[in-house]
Amino acid sequence: MTGEKPLVSIIIPVYNGSNYLREAIESALGQTYGNCEVLVINDGSNDHGETEREALKFGDRIRYFKKENGGVASALNFGIRKMQGEYFSWLSHDDVYSPQKIEKQLEAVLQSGNPAALVQAEYEFYNEDTGSRTPTRFLKHYRPEQITNSCFSVLQLQSHACSALIHKSHFERAGLFDESLKTIQDIDMWFRIFRGQKSLFLADILHMVREHREAGSNTISCYHEETRKEYAKLVRQMPNEEIRQVFGNAGAFLCRMAGFVKSYGGGDELREIENRLWNMEKDSEEGQGLKEFYDKLSDFSQNKAKRIVIFGSGQYGIRVKYDLESRLVAPEYFMDNNPKKQGTVIDGIPCKSKEELLAQKGDTLVVIAMRNCEEAVKELEAEGIPYYVTRQELDPILLNTPPAVSRKEEWLGK
């Protein structure tokens, strides 16, 4: 420590980001914690100087650097090497910090008695198209001791890297960002940093994640392939005993990862994780676990449901379908508001319109499979659809429910 108020370095990597950069910088400069430096790393923007002009408007209130384009990981590593603070906080150029982000997190760290303690917090998604804001509410669905255990938040929650505050010593211990990764460098880095550590987690919403069409996950062509390869690599590194210590049931966690990888295209990475599942010893709790899962599903519809329908046929829908089928529950169809999907077959089952669901609403359980489910909940309630459950409510239940590995043929429909 270097005194009572350690310096915190907020690092903002940016590439062609003049449209959102000002708001991000202002949120960094507007922190209630008074000892921050803000580093803006221009990663070789080619927007005729727009990004640079936006940054230079802040003068000596920020430390501005320009480098050749090398990707987000290279810009972050550049910033880490240039930062003067004891603590690192990453802010994406299109996101926004709440004013108390640094103050509350650093206070929690210092009160813990461990100045190198890792800390994260709840955050919210802001959808630029709809204007809606949706908080994460991780603490509503998981116990604090789960969230703060090793890499649970990284792999189970896919928590956002910008919600963390990191002591610089962790980069000395775990290394820097992998510059060969173009889109998934945050998960790789956070896995290395959080693995084996006991962290802190705050209930405050301290960070806004902007969802917009220009985000790298929507525009960088290698995103899906790189994501499934990276997650398969991380899962490969964890022996079953470590998985049990962090996530509880090893089969349930591997099943979740298999569904996740499938939603990004599957391929060899899906087969690798599934083969590991098939080769696991029979779980003595499988039968009882499945029975309890079926009972909970029945409770969601007050024992009225004759079918299960998944609302949302995108990546989250694919994951939920995989999770259900691995417990021998067969969804009847997807329901999606996108007319281009209606009438098609997605992952082996039909995709239908809301009108078809309305005709069956009295005896159907709808599983809402989206990142942000609140708008979908309002839509179902407005239509008088009585029985539904969100994927956020279902995920913790699935994590404690072993898949039907001993009945693989039924699972795979053979």
C-alpha positions as CSV (number, residue, x, y, z in Angstrom):
1,M,0.0,0.0,0.0
2,T,1.2,3.5,-0.7
3,G,-0.8,5.5,1.9
4,E,-4.4,5.7,2.9
5,K,-5.8,6.5,-0.6
6,P,-4.1,4.2,-3.1
7,L,-4.2,5.3,-6.7
8,V,-6.6,3.5,-9.0
9,S,-5.9,3.4,-12.8
10,I,-9.0,3.3,-15.0
11,I,-8.0,2.1,-18.4
12,I,-10.2,2.7,-21.5
13,P,-9.1,0.9,-24.6
14,V,-10.8,2.3,-27.7
15,Y,-10.9,1.7,-31.5
16,N,-13.0,3.9,-33.7
17,G,-15.2,4.8,-30.7
18,S,-15.8,8.5,-30.9
19,N,-19.6,7.9,-30.7
20,Y,-19.5,6.7,-27.0
21,L,-16.0,7.6,-25.7
22,R,-17.0,11.0,-24.2
23,E,-19.6,9.4,-21.9
24,A,-17.2,6.7,-20.8
25,I,-14.5,9.2,-20.0
26,E,-16.9,11.5,-18.1
27,S,-18.0,8.6,-16.0
28,A,-14.4,7.7,-15.1
29,L,-13.6,11.3,-14.3
30,G,-16.8,11.7,-12.3
31,Q,-15.8,9.0,-9.7
32,T,-16.5,10.0,-6.1
33,Y,-13.2,8.4,-5.1
34,G,-10.7,11.2,-5.5
35,N,-7.5,9.4,-6.4
36,C,-8.0,8.0,-9.9
37,E,-6.0,8.3,-13.1
38,V,-7.8,7.8,-16.4
39,L,-5.8,6.3,-19.3
40,V,-7.3,6.3,-22.8
41,I,-5.5,3.9,-25.1
42,N,-6.3,4.6,-28.8
43,D,-5.7,1.3,-30.5
44,G,-4.8,2.6,-33.9
45,S,-8.3,4.0,-34.8
46,N,-8.7,4.8,-38.5
47,D,-11.7,7.1,-38.3
48,H,-10.0,10.2,-39.7
49,G,-9.0,11.3,-36.2
50,E,-12.5,11.4,-34.7
51,T,-11.6,9.2,-31.7
52,E,-8.4,11.2,-31.0
53,R,-10.2,14.5,-31.2
54,E,-12.8,13.3,-28.7
55,A,-10.1,12.2,-26.3
56,L,-8.0,15.3,-26.6
57,K,-11.0,17.5,-25.5
58,F,-10.3,16.3,-22.0
59,G,-6.7,17.7,-22.0
60,D,-4.6,16.8,-19.1
61,R,-7.5,15.4,-17.1
62,I,-6.7,12.1,-18.8
63,R,-3.5,10.4,-19.9
64,Y,-3.9,9.8,-23.6
65,F,-1.9,7.3,-25.7
66,K,-2.0,6.2,-29.3
67,K,-0.6,3.0,-30.6
68,E,-0.7,0.8,-33.7
69,N,-3.8,-1.4,-33.9
70,G,-3.3,-4.7,-32.1
71,G,-6.7,-5.5,-30.6
72,V,-8.3,-4.9,-27.2
73,A,-5.9,-7.2,-25.4
74,S,-2.8,-5.4,-26.7
75,A,-4.4,-2.0,-25.7
76,L,-5.1,-3.2,-22.2
77,N,-1.6,-4.6,-21.8
78,F,-0.2,-1.3,-23.0
79,G,-2.3,0.5,-20.4
80,I,-1.2,-1.9,-17.6
81,R,2.4,-1.2,-18.4
82,K,1.8,2.6,-18.4
83,M,-0.5,2.7,-15.4
84,Q,0.8,4.2,-12.1
85,G,-1.9,3.0,-9.8
86,E,-2.0,0.1,-7.4
87,Y,-5.4,-1.0,-8.8
88,F,-6.7,-1.6,-12.3
89,S,-10.2,-1.0,-13.5
90,W,-11.1,-1.6,-17.1
91,L,-13.8,0.5,-18.7
92,S,-15.0,-0.3,-22.2
93,H,-15.3,2.8,-24.3
94,D,-19.0,2.1,-24.9
95,D,-19.9,1.5,-21.2
96,V,-20.4,3.7,-18.2
97,Y,-19.4,3.6,-14.6
98,S,-21.7,4.7,-11.8
99,P,-20.1,7.5,-9.8
100,Q,-19.4,5.3,-6.8
101,K,-17.9,2.4,-8.6
102,I,-14.3,2.8,-7.5
103,E,-15.1,4.1,-4.0
104,K,-17.4,1.3,-3.0
105,Q,-15.2,-1.4,-4.4
106,L,-12.0,-0.1,-2.9
107,E,-13.7,0.4,0.4
108,A,-14.8,-3.3,0.4
109,V,-11.3,-4.4,-0.5
110,L,-9.6,-2.3,2.3
111,Q,-12.2,-3.4,4.9
112,S,-11.6,-7.0,4.0
113,G,-8.0,-6.7,5.4
114,N,-6.5,-8.0,2.2
115,P,-5.5,-5.2,-0.1
116,A,-5.1,-7.6,-3.0
117,A,-8.7,-9.0,-2.7
118,L,-10.6,-9.3,-5.9
119,V,-14.0,-7.6,-6.1
120,Q,-16.9,-7.5,-8.5
121,A,-20.4,-6.1,-8.4
122,E,-23.8,-6.3,-10.0
123,Y,-24.3,-4.3,-13.2
124,E,-27.0,-3.5,-15.7
125,F,-27.6,-3.9,-19.4
126,Y,-28.7,-0.9,-21.4
127,N,-30.3,-1.8,-24.7
128,E,-29.8,1.1,-27.1
129,D,-32.6,0.0,-29.4
130,T,-35.3,-0.1,-26.7
131,G,-33.9,2.1,-24.0
132,S,-34.6,-0.7,-21.4
133,R,-32.3,-1.2,-18.4
134,T,-32.0,-4.7,-17.0
135,P,-29.9,-5.4,-13.8
136,T,-28.1,-8.7,-13.4
137,R,-29.4,-9.7,-9.9
138,F,-26.8,-12.5,-9.5
139,L,-27.3,-12.4,-5.7
140,K,-31.0,-13.1,-6.2
141,H,-30.2,-16.5,-7.7
142,Y,-26.9,-17.5,-6.2
143,R,-25.4,-17.5,-2.7
144,P,-22.5,-15.1,-2.0
145,E,-20.2,-18.0,-1.2
146,Q,-20.9,-19.5,-4.6
147,I,-20.3,-16.3,-6.6
148,T,-17.0,-15.5,-4.7
149,N,-15.6,-19.0,-5.0
150,S,-12.7,-19.3,-7.5
151,C,-13.9,-18.9,-11.1
152,F,-17.6,-19.5,-10.5
153,S,-18.5,-15.9,-11.6
154,V,-16.4,-16.3,-14.7
155,L,-17.8,-19.5,-16.1
156,Q,-21.2,-19.8,-14.5
157,L,-22.3,-16.2,-14.6
158,Q,-20.1,-14.9,-17.4
159,S,-19.7,-11.8,-15.3
160,H,-18.5,-8.7,-17.1
161,A,-14.9,-7.8,-16.8
162,C,-15.5,-4.1,-16.4
163,S,-17.4,-4.8,-13.1
164,A,-14.2,-5.8,-11.3
165,L,-11.4,-4.0,-9.5
166,I,-8.0,-5.7,-9.7
167,H,-4.9,-5.2,-7.6
168,K,-1.8,-5.0,-9.9
169,S,-0.2,-7.9,-8.1
170,H,-2.6,-10.3,-9.9
171,F,-1.0,-9.5,-13.2
172,E,2.4,-10.4,-11.8
173,R,0.9,-13.7,-10.6
174,A,-1.3,-14.6,-13.6
175,G,0.3,-12.7,-16.5
176,L,-1.2,-10.2,-18.9
177,F,-4.0,-10.4,-21.5
178,D,-3.5,-13.0,-24.3
179,E,-3.0,-10.8,-27.4
180,S,-3.7,-13.7,-29.7
181,L,-7.4,-13.5,-28.7
182,K,-9.4,-10.9,-30.5
183,T,-12.8,-11.1,-28.7
184,I,-12.7,-13.4,-25.7
185,Q,-9.5,-12.0,-23.9
186,D,-11.6,-11.0,-20.9
187,I,-12.8,-14.5,-20.0
188,D,-9.3,-15.9,-20.5
189,M,-7.7,-13.3,-18.3
190,W,-10.4,-13.4,-15.6
191,F,-10.2,-17.2,-15.4
192,R,-6.5,-17.0,-14.7
193,I,-6.9,-14.3,-12.2
194,F,-10.0,-15.6,-10.3
195,R,-9.2,-19.3,-10.4
196,G,-8.3,-20.5,-6.9
197,Q,-9.1,-17.1,-5.3
198,K,-11.7,-16.1,-2.8
199,S,-13.2,-12.8,-4.0
200,L,-15.7,-10.2,-2.9
201,F,-19.0,-9.3,-4.5
202,L,-21.1,-6.2,-4.0
203,A,-24.9,-6.0,-4.4
204,D,-24.6,-2.4,-5.8
205,I,-25.1,-1.8,-9.5
206,L,-21.9,-0.1,-10.3
207,H,-21.5,-0.4,-14.1
208,M,-23.7,0.0,-17.2
209,V,-23.1,-2.4,-20.2
210,R,-24.3,-0.9,-23.4
211,E,-25.9,-3.3,-25.9
212,H,-25.7,-2.0,-29.4
213,R,-25.3,-3.3,-33.0
214,E,-21.7,-2.1,-33.4
215,A,-20.4,-4.2,-30.4
216,G,-17.5,-6.5,-31.3
217,S,-19.5,-9.6,-30.5
218,N,-21.8,-8.6,-33.4
219,T,-19.1,-7.4,-35.9
220,I,-15.9,-9.5,-35.4
221,S,-16.2,-12.6,-37.6
222,C,-14.1,-14.9,-35.5
223,Y,-16.2,-14.3,-32.3
224,H,-18.2,-17.5,-32.3
225,E,-15.3,-19.8,-33.2
226,E,-12.9,-18.1,-30.7
227,T,-15.5,-18.3,-27.9
228,R,-16.2,-22.0,-28.2
229,K,-12.5,-22.8,-28.5
230,E,-11.6,-20.7,-25.5
231,Y,-14.4,-22.2,-23.2
232,A,-13.4,-25.7,-24.3
233,K,-9.8,-24.9,-23.4
234,L,-10.7,-23.6,-19.9
235,V,-13.0,-26.6,-19.2
236,R,-10.2,-28.9,-20.3
237,Q,-7.9,-27.3,-17.7
238,M,-10.2,-28.1,-14.8
239,P,-10.2,-31.7,-13.3
240,N,-13.6,-33.0,-12.1
241,E,-12.6,-32.6,-8.5
242,E,-11.9,-28.9,-9.0
243,I,-15.2,-28.5,-10.8
244,R,-17.0,-30.1,-7.9
245,Q,-15.3,-27.8,-5.4
246,V,-16.3,-24.7,-7.4
247,F,-19.7,-25.6,-9.0
248,G,-21.0,-28.5,-7.1
249,N,-22.1,-31.2,-9.5
250,A,-19.4,-31.9,-12.2
251,G,-21.8,-33.4,-14.7
252,A,-24.3,-30.5,-14.4
253,F,-21.5,-28.0,-15.0
254,L,-20.0,-29.9,-18.0
255,C,-23.6,-30.1,-19.4
256,R,-23.9,-26.3,-19.1
257,M,-20.6,-25.8,-20.8
258,A,-21.6,-28.2,-23.6
259,G,-24.9,-26.3,-24.2
260,F,-23.0,-23.0,-24.1
261,V,-20.5,-24.3,-26.7
262,K,-23.3,-25.7,-28.9
263,S,-24.9,-22.3,-29.0
264,Y,-21.7,-21.0,-30.5
265,G,-21.6,-23.6,-33.3
266,G,-20.7,-26.8,-31.4
267,G,-18.1,-28.6,-33.5
268,D,-15.2,-30.5,-32.1
269,E,-15.4,-28.5,-28.9
270,L,-18.9,-29.8,-28.2
271,R,-17.9,-33.4,-28.9
272,E,-14.9,-33.0,-26.6
273,I,-17.0,-31.9,-23.6
274,E,-19.8,-34.5,-24.4
275,N,-17.2,-37.3,-24.5
276,R,-16.0,-36.2,-21.1
277,L,-19.6,-36.4,-19.9
278,W,-20.1,-39.9,-21.3
279,N,-17.0,-41.1,-19.7
280,M,-17.8,-39.9,-16.2
281,E,-18.7,-42.5,-13.5
282,K,-22.5,-42.9,-12.9
283,D,-23.7,-40.2,-10.5
284,S,-25.4,-41.9,-7.6
285,E,-27.7,-38.9,-7.2
286,E,-28.8,-38.8,-10.9
287,G,-32.2,-40.5,-10.4
288,Q,-33.2,-38.5,-7.3
289,G,-31.8,-35.3,-8.8
290,L,-33.9,-35.7,-12.0
291,K,-37.0,-36.5,-9.9
292,E,-36.6,-33.3,-7.9
293,F,-36.0,-31.3,-11.1
294,Y,-39.3,-32.7,-12.6
295,D,-41.1,-31.7,-9.4
296,K,-39.8,-28.2,-9.6
297,L,-40.8,-27.8,-13.2
298,S,-44.3,-29.0,-12.3
299,D,-44.4,-26.5,-9.5
300,F,-43.8,-23.6,-11.9
301,S,-47.1,-24.5,-13.7
302,Q,-49.0,-25.7,-10.6
303,N,-49.0,-29.2,-12.3
304,K,-51.0,-27.8,-15.2
305,A,-48.4,-27.9,-18.0
306,K,-48.7,-30.5,-20.7
307,R,-45.9,-29.1,-22.7
308,I,-42.8,-26.8,-22.4
309,V,-42.2,-24.0,-24.9
310,I,-39.0,-22.0,-25.1
311,F,-39.5,-18.2,-25.6
312,G,-36.5,-17.1,-27.6
313,S,-34.8,-19.2,-30.3
314,G,-31.4,-17.5,-30.2
315,Q,-28.2,-18.6,-28.4
316,Y,-29.9,-18.7,-25.0
317,G,-32.8,-20.7,-26.4
318,I,-30.3,-23.3,-27.8
319,R,-28.6,-23.5,-24.4
320,V,-31.9,-24.0,-22.5
321,K,-33.0,-26.6,-25.0
322,Y,-29.8,-28.5,-24.4
323,D,-30.1,-28.2,-20.7
324,L,-33.7,-29.5,-20.7
325,E,-33.0,-32.4,-23.1
326,S,-30.0,-33.5,-21.1
327,R,-32.5,-34.0,-18.2
328,L,-34.9,-35.9,-20.5
329,V,-37.3,-33.0,-20.9
330,A,-38.3,-32.4,-24.5
331,P,-39.4,-28.9,-25.3
332,E,-42.2,-28.9,-27.9
333,Y,-41.3,-25.8,-29.8
334,F,-39.6,-22.4,-29.8
335,M,-41.7,-19.3,-29.7
336,D,-40.1,-16.2,-31.2
337,N,-41.4,-12.8,-32.1
338,N,-39.1,-12.6,-35.2
339,P,-41.4,-13.4,-38.2
340,K,-38.4,-14.6,-40.2
341,K,-37.9,-17.5,-37.7
342,Q,-41.6,-18.5,-37.4
343,G,-42.4,-21.5,-39.5
344,T,-38.8,-22.7,-39.5
345,V,-37.2,-25.6,-37.7
346,I,-34.4,-24.6,-35.3
347,D,-32.2,-27.2,-33.6
348,G,-34.6,-29.9,-34.5
349,I,-37.9,-28.4,-33.3
350,P,-40.4,-26.0,-34.8
351,C,-40.4,-22.2,-34.2
352,K,-43.8,-20.8,-33.9
353,S,-45.6,-17.5,-33.3
354,K,-47.0,-16.1,-30.1
355,E,-50.5,-16.6,-31.5
356,E,-50.1,-20.4,-31.5
357,L,-48.8,-20.2,-27.9
358,L,-51.9,-18.2,-26.8
359,A,-54.2,-21.0,-27.9
360,Q,-52.4,-23.3,-25.5
361,K,-51.6,-20.8,-22.7
362,G,-53.6,-22.6,-20.0
363,D,-51.5,-25.8,-20.1
364,T,-48.1,-24.6,-21.2
365,L,-45.0,-23.8,-19.2
366,V,-42.9,-21.1,-21.0
367,V,-39.2,-21.0,-20.4
368,I,-37.9,-17.5,-21.2
369,A,-34.5,-17.9,-22.8
370,M,-32.9,-14.5,-23.3
371,R,-30.1,-12.5,-21.7
372,N,-32.6,-9.9,-20.5
373,C,-35.9,-11.5,-19.6
374,E,-37.8,-8.6,-18.0
375,E,-39.4,-7.3,-21.1
376,A,-40.5,-10.8,-22.1
377,V,-42.0,-11.3,-18.7
378,K,-44.1,-8.2,-19.2
379,E,-45.2,-9.4,-22.6
380,L,-46.3,-12.8,-21.3
381,E,-48.2,-11.2,-18.4
382,A,-49.9,-8.7,-20.7
383,E,-51.1,-11.7,-22.8
384,G,-52.4,-13.5,-19.7
385,I,-49.9,-16.4,-20.0
386,P,-49.9,-17.7,-16.5
387,Y,-47.0,-20.2,-16.3
388,Y,-43.4,-19.1,-17.1
389,V,-39.9,-19.3,-15.7
390,T,-36.9,-17.3,-16.7
391,R,-33.6,-19.0,-17.6
392,Q,-32.0,-17.0,-14.7
393,E,-34.4,-18.8,-12.3
394,L,-33.7,-22.1,-14.0
395,D,-29.9,-21.9,-14.1
396,P,-29.3,-22.4,-10.4
397,I,-31.7,-25.4,-10.3
398,L,-29.9,-27.0,-13.3
399,L,-26.5,-26.5,-11.7
400,N,-27.7,-28.9,-8.9
401,T,-29.4,-31.4,-11.3
402,P,-27.1,-34.0,-12.8
403,P,-27.8,-34.8,-16.5
404,A,-29.1,-38.2,-17.5
405,V,-25.7,-39.6,-18.5
406,S,-26.7,-43.1,-17.7
407,R,-29.7,-42.8,-20.1
408,K,-27.7,-41.2,-22.9
409,E,-29.7,-43.0,-25.7
410,E,-32.9,-41.4,-24.4
411,W,-31.2,-38.0,-24.1
412,L,-30.0,-38.2,-27.7
413,G,-33.3,-39.6,-29.0
414,K,-31.7,-42.9,-30.1
